[in-house]
Amino acid sequence: MVLEQKYIKDSGYEMEDDFMDALHILHPLVAFKIGKFIEDHVTDLPPNELRSYVLGGVVHIDNVAQPFALEIVKEPGMVTTLSNLIMITLDDYLDLINLNSYIKSNEKNRLINQHHITTSIVA
């Protein structure tokens, strides 16, 4: 049996089975909105072979917040891998915001975040 590589060609992400399983469990509209949110707002992270990144995000369905945590692995010379996705509480999402580990959803914040990541790794 040949296993297909799970890869989104246009966005440049590879997806692990845990991530795909989590999407399949969700309501299709929630899964679609999360996928679109990731595609639109997740920037390329600097490589780090020692740890994965956990970023919080939130989408809204009928004015109800659906917060989630996304695990991303980015090793040097490799494609960014979407490793896992879990739905979390709003309290957990706020904790991720306080840790500055959330997906910024506008261009100004994304540029600030990229600068913060670069300077914090160098420091």
ChimeraX attribute file (.defattr): number of C-alpha atoms within 10 A of each C-alpha:
attribute: neighborCount
match mode: 1-to-1
recipient: residues
	/A:1	3
	/A:2	4
	/A:3	5
	/A:4	6
	/A:5	9
	/A:6	13
	/A:7	15
	/A:8	11
	/A:9	8
	/A:10	7
	/A:11	12
	/A:12	13
	/A:13	17
	/A:14	19
	/A:15	19
	/A:16	16
	/A:17	12
	/A:18	14
	/A:19	19
	/A:20	16
	/A:21	12
	/A:22	14
	/A:23	19
	/A:24	11
	/A:25	9
	/A:26	14
	/A:27	9
	/A:28	11
	/A:29	10
	/A:30	15
	/A:31	17
	/A:32	13
	/A:33	16
	/A:34	23
	/A:35	13
	/A:36	13
	/A:37	16
	/A:38	17
	/A:39	15
	/A:40	12
	/A:41	15
	/A:42	18
	/A:43	14
	/A:44	12
	/A:45	15
	/A:46	15
	/A:47	16
	/A:48	13
	/A:49	10
	/A:50	8
	/A:51	11
	/A:52	16
	/A:53	17
	/A:54	17
	/A:55	21
	/A:56	25
	/A:57	26
	/A:58	22
	/A:59	17
	/A:60	12
	/A:61	11
	/A:62	5
	/A:63	7
	/A:64	9
	/A:65	13
	/A:66	18
	/A:67	20
	/A:68	20
	/A:69	23
	/A:70	20
	/A:71	16
	/A:72	24
	/A:73	23
	/A:74	21
	/A:75	17
	/A:76	11
	/A:77	7
	/A:78	10
	/A:79	16
	/A:80	20
	/A:81	20
	/A:82	23
	/A:83	20
	/A:84	20
	/A:85	21
	/A:86	15
	/A:87	17
	/A:88	15
	/A:89	13
	/A:90	14
	/A:91	10
	/A:92	15
	/A:93	22
	/A:94	16
	/A:95	14
	/A:96	18
	/A:97	16
	/A:98	10
	/A:99	10
	/A:100	15
	/A:101	18
	/A:102	23
	/A:103	23
	/A:104	21
	/A:105	15
	/A:106	10
	/A:107	10
	/A:108	9
	/A:109	12
	/A:110	16
	/A:111	12
	/A:112	11
	/A:113	18
	/A:114	15
	/A:115	11
	/A:116	13
	/A:117	13
	/A:118	12
	/A:119	10
	/A:120	9
	/A:121	9
	/A:122	7
	/A:123	5
